[in-house]
């Protein structure tokens, strides 16, 4: 199996359009265009999974640099997703939020009326 990254997609490109392009080179198992979590709009890149590594290599060589929707596609073998570090801002933000909540709770105990 070959997992292929397809970048610089026109924001209106559909998964069906992408599938048709890659099917010319072999069996396509799955196509997914990444979308923004909040808006649902395309993020301009996606992934194509092909059954055969050999067919995937042919597709990469043929489609990379080609035009789709007026844009030049950037196509290569997908790299594994990088692990995010465990000490990210989310953890620190949660701690600060807890501190603020504690201080706010203490301040809220004063009678201001």
DSSP file (Angstrom, degrees, kcal/mol; ACC not computed):
  #  RESIDUE AA STRUCTURE BP1 BP2  ACC     N-H-->O    O-->H-N    N-H-->O    O-->H-N    TCO  KAPPA ALPHA  PHI   PSI    X-CA   Y-CA   Z-CA
    1    1 A X              0   0    0      0, 0.0     2,-0.4     0, 0.0    50,-0.2   0.000 360.0 360.0 360.0 148.1    0.0    0.0    0.0
    2    2 A X  E     -A   50   0A   0     48,-2.7    48,-2.7    50,-0.1     2,-0.6  -0.991 360.0-156.4-129.5 125.0    1.1    3.6   -0.7
    3    3 A X  E     -A   49   0A   0     -2,-0.4    75,-2.6    46,-0.2     2,-0.4  -0.899  19.2-163.4-101.2 123.9   -0.1    6.6    1.2
    4    4 A X  E     -AB  48  77A   0     44,-3.0    44,-2.4    -2,-0.6     2,-0.4  -0.909  12.7-144.4-118.0 131.8    0.3    9.8   -1.0
    5    5 A X  E     -AB  47  76A   0     71,-3.1    71,-1.8    -2,-0.4     2,-0.5  -0.776  13.3-167.1 -90.1 135.0    0.3   13.4    0.1
    6    6 A X  E     +AB  46  75A   0     40,-2.7    40,-2.4    -2,-0.4     3,-0.3  -0.959  14.3 179.4-125.9 112.1   -1.3   15.9   -2.3
    7    7 A X  E     +AB  45  74A   0     67,-3.5    67,-2.1    -2,-0.5    38,-0.2  -0.648  51.3  39.7-112.7 168.1   -0.7   19.5   -1.6
    8    8 A X  S    S+     0   0    0     36,-0.7    37,-0.2    -2,-0.2    -1,-0.2   0.810  73.8 170.1  65.7  35.2   -1.5   22.9   -3.1
    9    9 A X        -     0   0    0     35,-2.6    -1,-0.2    -3,-0.3     2,-0.2  -0.480  41.8-107.6 -73.6 144.5   -5.1   21.8   -4.0
   10   10 A X    >   -     0   0    0     58,-0.3     3,-2.0    -2,-0.2    34,-0.1  -0.497  31.6-120.0 -63.5 141.9   -7.6   24.3   -5.1
   11   11 A X  T 3  S+     0   0    0      1,-0.3    31,-0.5    -2,-0.2    -1,-0.1   0.654 111.7  54.7 -65.7 -14.4  -10.1   24.8   -2.3
   12   12 A X  T 3  S+     0   0    0     57,-0.1    -1,-0.3    29,-0.1     2,-0.1   0.404  77.5 122.1 -98.3   1.5  -13.0   23.7   -4.5
   13   13 A X    <   -     0   0    0     -3,-2.0     2,-0.2    55,-0.1    31,-0.1  -0.442  52.8-145.5 -66.4 133.8  -11.4   20.3   -5.5
   14   14 A X     >  -     0   0    0     -2,-0.1     4,-1.9     1,-0.1     5,-0.2  -0.600  21.4-117.1 -98.0 161.9  -13.6   17.4   -4.5
   15   15 A X  H  > S+     0   0    0      1,-0.2     4,-2.5    -2,-0.2     5,-0.1   0.853 116.8  56.8 -63.4 -34.6  -12.5   13.9   -3.3
   16   16 A X  H  > S+     0   0    0      2,-0.2     4,-2.4     1,-0.2    -1,-0.2   0.908 105.3  50.2 -64.0 -41.8  -14.1   12.5   -6.4
   17   17 A X  H  > S+     0   0    0      2,-0.2     4,-1.8     1,-0.2    -2,-0.2   0.927 112.4  47.2 -60.4 -44.8  -12.0   14.7   -8.7
   18   18 A X  H  X S+     0   0    0     -4,-1.9     4,-1.9     1,-0.2    -2,-0.2   0.904 110.4  52.7 -64.2 -42.0   -8.8   13.6   -6.9
   19   19 A X  H  X S+     0   0    0     -4,-2.5     4,-2.4     1,-0.2    -1,-0.2   0.922 107.2  52.4 -59.0 -45.7   -9.9    9.9   -7.0
   20   20 A X  H  X S+     0   0    0     -4,-2.4     4,-0.7     1,-0.2    -1,-0.2   0.886 107.6  51.7 -60.8 -40.1  -10.4   10.2  -10.8
   21   21 A X  H >< S+     0   0    0     -4,-1.8     3,-0.6     1,-0.2    -1,-0.2   0.936 115.6  39.9 -62.2 -46.5   -6.9   11.6  -11.3
   22   22 A X  H >< S+     0   0    0     -4,-1.9     3,-1.9     1,-0.2     4,-0.4   0.763 101.9  70.0 -78.8 -25.2   -5.2    8.8   -9.4
   23   23 A X  H >< S+     0   0    0     -4,-2.4     3,-0.7     1,-0.3    -1,-0.2   0.735  84.2  72.4 -64.6 -20.2   -7.3    6.0  -10.7
   24   24 A X  T << S+     0   0    0     -4,-0.7    -1,-0.3    -3,-0.6    -2,-0.2   0.701 103.7  41.1 -64.5 -17.1   -5.6    6.4  -14.1
   25   25 A X  T <  S-     0   0    0     -3,-1.9     2,-0.3     1,-0.3    -1,-0.2   0.438 128.1 -56.9-112.3  -3.0   -2.5    4.9  -12.4
   26   26 A X  S <  S-     0   0    0     -3,-0.7    -1,-0.3    -4,-0.4     2,-0.3  -0.938  80.8 -25.1 153.4-173.5   -4.1    2.1  -10.4
   27   27 A X        -     0   0    0     -2,-0.3    24,-1.6    -3,-0.1     2,-0.6  -0.523  50.0-153.3 -74.0 127.2   -6.6    1.1   -7.7
   28   28 A X  E     -C   50   0A   0     -2,-0.3    22,-0.2    22,-0.2     3,-0.1  -0.899  13.0-177.5-102.0 121.6   -7.4    3.9   -5.2
   29   29 A X  E     +     0   0A   0     20,-2.6     2,-0.3    -2,-0.6    21,-0.2   0.859  66.3   0.0 -85.4 -39.3   -8.5    2.6   -1.8
   30   30 A X  E     -C   49   0A   0     19,-1.4    19,-3.1     2,-0.0     2,-0.4  -0.997  52.1-167.3-155.6 144.9   -9.2    5.9   -0.1
   31   31 A X  E     +C   48   0A   0     -2,-0.3     2,-0.4    17,-0.2    17,-0.2  -1.000  12.9 174.6-132.0 132.7   -9.2    9.7   -0.7
   32   32 A X  E     -C   47   0A   0     15,-2.5    15,-2.8    -2,-0.4     2,-0.5  -0.962  16.5-159.1-143.4 127.0   -9.5   12.3    2.0
   33   33 A X  E     -C   46   0A   0     -2,-0.4    13,-0.3    13,-0.3     2,-0.2  -0.896  29.6-122.4-100.3 127.4   -9.2   16.1    1.7
   34   34 A X  E     -     0   0A   0     11,-2.2     9,-2.9    -2,-0.5    10,-0.4  -0.475  30.8-164.2 -73.8 137.0   -8.4   17.7    5.0
   35   35 A X  E     -C   42   0A   0      7,-0.3     7,-0.2    -2,-0.2     2,-0.2  -0.869  27.4 -97.2-122.2 155.7  -10.9   20.3    6.1
   36   36 A X     >  -     0   0    0      5,-3.3     4,-2.0    -2,-0.3     5,-0.0  -0.508  29.1-136.7 -68.9 133.6  -10.8   23.1    8.7
   37   37 A X  T  4 S+     0   0    0     -2,-0.2    -1,-0.1     1,-0.2    -2,-0.0   0.859  99.4  38.0 -61.1 -38.4  -12.4   22.0   11.9
   38   38 A X  T  4 S+     0   0    0      1,-0.1    -1,-0.2     3,-0.1    -2,-0.0   0.906 129.4  25.2 -83.6 -44.0  -14.3   25.2   12.4
   39   39 A X  T  4 S-     0   0    0      2,-0.1    -2,-0.2     3,-0.0     3,-0.1   0.707  88.1-133.7 -97.7 -21.8  -15.4   26.2    8.9
   40   40 A X     <  +     0   0    0     -4,-2.0     2,-0.1     1,-0.3    -3,-0.1   0.458  59.6 137.9  80.0  -0.4  -15.5   22.8    7.1
   41   41 A X        -     0   0    0      1,-0.1    -5,-3.3    -6,-0.1    -1,-0.3  -0.436  64.1 -90.2 -78.2 153.3  -13.6   24.4    4.2
   42   42 A X  E     - C   0  35A   0    -31,-0.5    -7,-0.3    -7,-0.2    -1,-0.1  -0.290  23.0-148.7 -59.0 143.6  -10.7   22.6    2.5
   43   43 A X  E     -     0   0A   0     -9,-2.9    -8,-0.1     2,-0.4    -1,-0.1   0.392  48.3-104.8 -94.6   1.5   -7.3   23.2    3.9
   44   44 A X  E    S+     0   0A   0    -10,-0.4   -35,-2.6     1,-0.2   -36,-0.7   0.608  90.6  73.2  89.2  12.5   -5.7   22.8    0.5
   45   45 A X  E     +A    7   0A   0    -11,-0.4   -11,-2.2   -38,-0.2    -2,-0.4  -0.987  48.3 165.3-151.3 162.8   -4.2   19.3    0.9
   46   46 A X  E     -AC   6  33A   0    -40,-2.4   -40,-2.7    -2,-0.3     2,-0.4  -0.905  27.3-109.1-159.8-173.9   -5.3   15.7    1.1
   47   47 A X  E     -AC   5  32A   0    -15,-2.8   -15,-2.5    -2,-0.3     2,-0.4  -0.979  14.5-162.7-134.3 144.4   -4.2   12.1    1.0
   48   48 A X  E     -AC   4  31A   0    -44,-2.4   -44,-3.0    -2,-0.4     2,-0.5  -0.996   8.3-156.0-126.2 128.8   -4.7    9.3   -1.4
   49   49 A X  E     -AC   3  30A   0    -19,-3.1   -20,-2.6    -2,-0.4   -19,-1.4  -0.922  11.4-169.8-106.0 127.1   -4.2    5.6   -0.5
   50   50 A X  E     -AC   2  28A   0    -48,-2.7   -48,-2.7    -2,-0.5   -22,-0.2  -0.909  24.8-133.2-116.5 145.6   -3.4    3.2   -3.3
   51   51 A X  S    S+     0   0    0    -24,-1.6     2,-0.4    -2,-0.4    -1,-0.1   0.893  89.9  52.9 -61.9 -43.6   -3.3   -0.6   -3.1
   52   52 A X     >  -     0   0    0    -25,-0.4     4,-2.2     1,-0.1   -50,-0.1  -0.813  65.7-151.9-104.1 131.5    0.0   -1.1   -4.8
   53   53 A X  H  > S+     0   0    0     -2,-0.4     4,-2.4     2,-0.2     5,-0.2   0.883 101.8  53.7 -62.7 -37.8    3.2    0.7   -3.9
   54   54 A X  H  > S+     0   0    0      2,-0.2     4,-1.9     1,-0.2    -1,-0.2   0.927 110.1  45.4 -64.4 -45.1    4.3    0.4   -7.5
   55   55 A X  H  > S+     0   0    0      1,-0.2     4,-2.4     2,-0.2    -1,-0.2   0.882 111.4  54.4 -64.9 -37.7    1.2    2.0   -8.8
   56   56 A X  H  X S+     0   0    0     -4,-2.2     4,-2.6     2,-0.2    -2,-0.2   0.900 106.3  50.7 -61.8 -41.9    1.5    4.7   -6.2
   57   57 A X  H  X S+     0   0    0     -4,-2.4     4,-2.4     2,-0.2    -1,-0.2   0.906 110.7  49.4 -62.7 -41.7    5.1    5.5   -7.3
   58   58 A X  H  X S+     0   0    0     -4,-1.9     4,-2.2     1,-0.2    -2,-0.2   0.916 111.5  49.2 -62.8 -43.0    3.8    5.9  -10.9
   59   59 A X  H  X S+     0   0    0     -4,-2.4     4,-3.0     2,-0.2     5,-0.4   0.916 110.2  50.4 -63.5 -43.9    1.0    8.1   -9.8
   60   60 A X  H  X S+     0   0    0     -4,-2.6     4,-2.2     1,-0.2    -2,-0.2   0.944 112.3  47.2 -58.6 -48.7    3.4   10.3   -7.8
   61   61 A X  H  < S+     0   0    0     -4,-2.4    -1,-0.2     1,-0.2    -2,-0.2   0.873 118.7  41.0 -62.1 -37.6    5.8   10.7  -10.7
   62   62 A X  H  < S+     0   0    0     -4,-2.2    -2,-0.2    -5,-0.2    -1,-0.2   0.879 120.5  38.6 -79.8 -38.7    2.9   11.5  -13.1
   63   63 A X  H >< S+     0   0    0     -4,-3.0     3,-2.4    -5,-0.2    10,-0.3   0.792  87.5 101.6 -89.2 -28.8    0.8   13.8  -11.0
   64   64 A X  T 3< S+     0   0    0     -4,-2.2    10,-0.2    -5,-0.4     3,-0.1  -0.371  95.7  12.8 -59.3 126.7    3.5   15.8   -9.2
   65   65 A X  T 3  S+     0   0    0      8,-2.5    -1,-0.3     1,-0.3     9,-0.1   0.370  98.8 128.3  88.0  -4.5    3.8   19.2  -10.9
   66   66 A X    <   -     0   0    0     -3,-2.4     7,-3.1     6,-0.1     2,-0.4  -0.349  60.6-107.8 -80.1 167.8    0.6   18.8  -12.9
   67   67 A X  E     +D   72   0B   0      5,-0.2     2,-0.3    -3,-0.1     5,-0.2  -0.773  36.2 168.8-100.1 138.3   -2.2   21.4  -12.9
   68   68 A X  E >  S-D   71   0B   0      3,-2.4     3,-1.2    -2,-0.4   -58,-0.3  -0.917  76.1 -10.6-146.3 120.9   -5.6   21.1  -11.2
   69   69 A X  T 3  S-     0   0    0     -2,-0.3   -58,-0.1     1,-0.3     3,-0.1   0.830 129.2 -55.4  60.9  32.6   -7.9   24.0  -10.9
   70   70 A X  T 3  S+     0   0    0      1,-0.3     2,-0.4   -60,-0.1    -1,-0.3   0.594 117.1 108.3  78.7  10.6   -5.2   26.4  -12.0
   71   71 A X  E <  S-D   68   0B   0     -3,-1.2    -3,-2.4   -61,-0.0     2,-0.6  -0.923  71.0-121.5-122.8 148.0   -2.8   25.3   -9.3
   72   72 A X  E     -D   67   0B   0     -2,-0.4    -5,-0.2    -5,-0.2     2,-0.1  -0.774  34.5-130.2 -88.1 120.0    0.4   23.2   -9.5
   73   73 A X        -     0   0    0     -7,-3.1    -8,-2.5    -2,-0.6     2,-0.6  -0.424   8.6-150.1 -75.1 142.7    0.1   20.1   -7.4
   74   74 A X  E     +B    7   0A   0    -67,-2.1   -67,-3.5   -10,-0.2     2,-0.5  -0.950  26.9 176.0-110.2 108.3    2.7   19.0   -4.9
   75   75 A X  E     +B    6   0A   0     -2,-0.6     2,-0.3   -69,-0.2   -69,-0.2  -0.960  11.2 133.5-124.4 127.1    2.6   15.2   -4.7
   76   76 A X  E     -B    5   0A   0    -71,-1.8   -71,-3.1    -2,-0.5     2,-0.2  -0.964  60.2 -63.6-157.5 174.0    4.9   12.9   -2.8
   77   77 A X  E     -B    4   0A   0     -2,-0.3   -73,-0.3   -73,-0.2     2,-0.2  -0.439  59.1-114.5 -65.6 132.6    4.9    9.9   -0.4
   78   78 A X        -     0   0    0    -75,-2.6     2,-0.3    -2,-0.2   -75,-0.2  -0.454  25.6-139.9 -70.0 137.1    3.1   10.8    2.8
   79   79 A X        -     0   0    0     -2,-0.2     3,-0.1     1,-0.1    -1,-0.0  -0.681  32.9 -90.1 -91.8 151.8    5.4   10.8    5.9
   80   80 A X        -     0   0    0     -2,-0.3     2,-0.1     1,-0.1    -1,-0.1  -0.303  53.8 -92.8 -59.2 145.4    4.1    9.4    9.2
   81   81 A X        -     0   0    0      1,-0.1     2,-0.1    -3,-0.1    -1,-0.1  -0.390  44.8-117.5 -62.2 130.8    2.4   12.0   11.4
   82   82 A X        -     0   0    0     -2,-0.1     2,-0.2    -3,-0.1    -1,-0.1  -0.456  26.8-113.1 -71.6 140.4    4.9   13.6   13.8
   83   83 A X        -     0   0    0     -2,-0.1     2,-0.3     1,-0.1    -1,-0.1  -0.524  28.5-129.9 -70.6 136.8    4.2   13.0   17.5
   84   84 A X        -     0   0    0     -2,-0.2     2,-0.1     1,-0.1     4,-0.1  -0.657  30.3-100.5 -85.8 147.2    3.3   16.2   19.3
   85   85 A X    >   -     0   0    0     -2,-0.3     3,-0.6     1,-0.1    -1,-0.1  -0.388  23.1-132.7 -68.4 145.1    5.3   16.9   22.5
   86   86 A X  T 3  S+     0   0    0      1,-0.2     2,-0.3    -2,-0.1     5,-0.1   0.722  98.2  66.6 -71.1 -22.1    3.4   16.1   25.7
   87   87 A X  T 3  S+     0   0    0      4,-0.1    -1,-0.2     3,-0.1    -2,-0.1  -0.145  75.9 150.5 -93.6  40.2    4.2   19.4   27.4
   88   88 A X    X>  -     0   0    0     -3,-0.6     4,-1.2    -2,-0.3     3,-0.9  -0.027  64.1 -95.4 -69.9 173.7    2.2   21.5   25.0
   89   89 A X  H 3> S+     0   0    0      1,-0.2     4,-3.3     2,-0.2     5,-0.2   0.736 116.2  71.6 -61.9 -25.0    0.4   24.8   25.8
   90   90 A X  H 3> S+     0   0    0      1,-0.2     4,-2.1     2,-0.2    -1,-0.2   0.920  99.3  46.2 -59.7 -43.3   -2.9   23.0   26.4
   91   91 A X  H <> S+     0   0    0     -3,-0.9     4,-2.0     2,-0.2    -1,-0.2   0.938 115.2  45.4 -65.1 -46.4   -1.5   21.6   29.7
   92   92 A X  H  X S+     0   0    0     -4,-1.2     4,-2.5     1,-0.2     5,-0.2   0.914 111.5  53.1 -63.8 -41.1   -0.1   24.9   30.9
   93   93 A X  H  X S+     0   0    0     -4,-3.3     4,-2.5     1,-0.2    -1,-0.2   0.894 107.5  52.0 -61.3 -38.6   -3.2   26.8   29.8
   94   94 A X  H  X S+     0   0    0     -4,-2.1     4,-2.0    -5,-0.2    -1,-0.2   0.896 109.4  49.5 -64.4 -39.8   -5.3   24.3   31.9
   95   95 A X  H  X S+     0   0    0     -4,-2.0     4,-2.2     2,-0.2    -2,-0.2   0.929 111.8  47.4 -65.6 -44.3   -3.1   24.9   35.0
   96   96 A X  H  X S+     0   0    0     -4,-2.5     4,-2.9     1,-0.2     5,-0.2   0.912 109.8  53.5 -63.0 -40.8   -3.4   28.7   34.6
   97   97 A X  H  X S+     0   0    0     -4,-2.5     4,-2.4    -5,-0.2    -1,-0.2   0.901 108.2  50.6 -60.6 -38.8   -7.1   28.5   34.2
   98   98 A X  H  X S+     0   0    0     -4,-2.0     4,-2.1     2,-0.2    -1,-0.2   0.902 110.5  49.3 -64.9 -40.5   -7.3   26.5   37.4
   99   99 A X  H  X S+     0   0    0     -4,-2.2     4,-2.7     2,-0.2     5,-0.3   0.935 111.4  48.6 -64.0 -45.7   -5.2   29.1   39.2
  100  100 A X  H  X S+     0   0    0     -4,-2.9     4,-3.4     1,-0.2     5,-0.2   0.913 109.9  52.3 -60.8 -41.2   -7.4   31.9   37.9
  101  101 A X  H  X S+     0   0    0     -4,-2.4     4,-2.3    -5,-0.2    -1,-0.2   0.901 109.9  49.4 -61.6 -39.5  -10.5   30.0   38.9
  102  102 A X  H  X S+     0   0    0     -4,-2.1     4,-1.9     2,-0.2    -2,-0.2   0.925 114.8  43.1 -65.5 -44.5   -9.1   29.6   42.5
  103  103 A X  H  X S+     0   0    0     -4,-2.7     4,-2.5     2,-0.2     5,-0.2   0.910 114.1  50.9 -67.5 -41.2   -8.2   33.2   42.8
  104  104 A X  H  X S+     0   0    0     -4,-3.4     4,-2.1    -5,-0.3    -1,-0.2   0.891 108.7  52.2 -63.3 -37.9  -11.5   34.3   41.3
  105  105 A X  H  X S+     0   0    0     -4,-2.3     4,-0.6    -5,-0.2    -1,-0.2   0.899 110.0  48.8 -64.9 -39.4  -13.4   32.0   43.7
  106  106 A X  H >< S+     0   0    0     -4,-1.9     3,-0.8     1,-0.2     4,-0.3   0.906 112.8  47.1 -66.4 -40.4  -11.6   33.6   46.6
  107  107 A X  H >< S+     0   0    0     -4,-2.5     3,-1.2     1,-0.2    -1,-0.2   0.817 105.3  60.6 -69.2 -30.0  -12.3   37.1   45.4
  108  108 A X  H 3< S+     0   0    0     -4,-2.1    -1,-0.2     1,-0.2    -2,-0.2   0.674  90.5  71.0 -72.3 -14.1  -15.9   36.2   44.8
  109  109 A X  T << S+     0   0    0     -3,-0.8    -1,-0.2    -4,-0.6     2,-0.2   0.667  76.9  97.4 -76.7 -15.2  -16.3   35.3   48.5
  110  110 A X  S <  S-     0   0    0     -3,-1.2     2,-0.8    -4,-0.3    -3,-0.0  -0.487  81.3-121.0 -74.0 143.1  -16.1   39.0   49.5
  111  111 A X        +     0   0    0     -2,-0.2    -1,-0.1     1,-0.2    -2,-0.1  -0.750  36.3 169.8 -87.8 113.2  -19.4   40.7   50.0
  112  112 A X              0   0    0     -2,-0.8    -1,-0.2     1,-0.2    -2,-0.0   0.414 360.0 360.0-100.9   0.9  -19.6   43.6   47.6
  113  113 A X              0   0    0      0, 0.0    -1,-0.2     0, 0.0    -2,-0.1   0.456 360.0 360.0 -88.3 360.0  -23.3   44.4   48.2
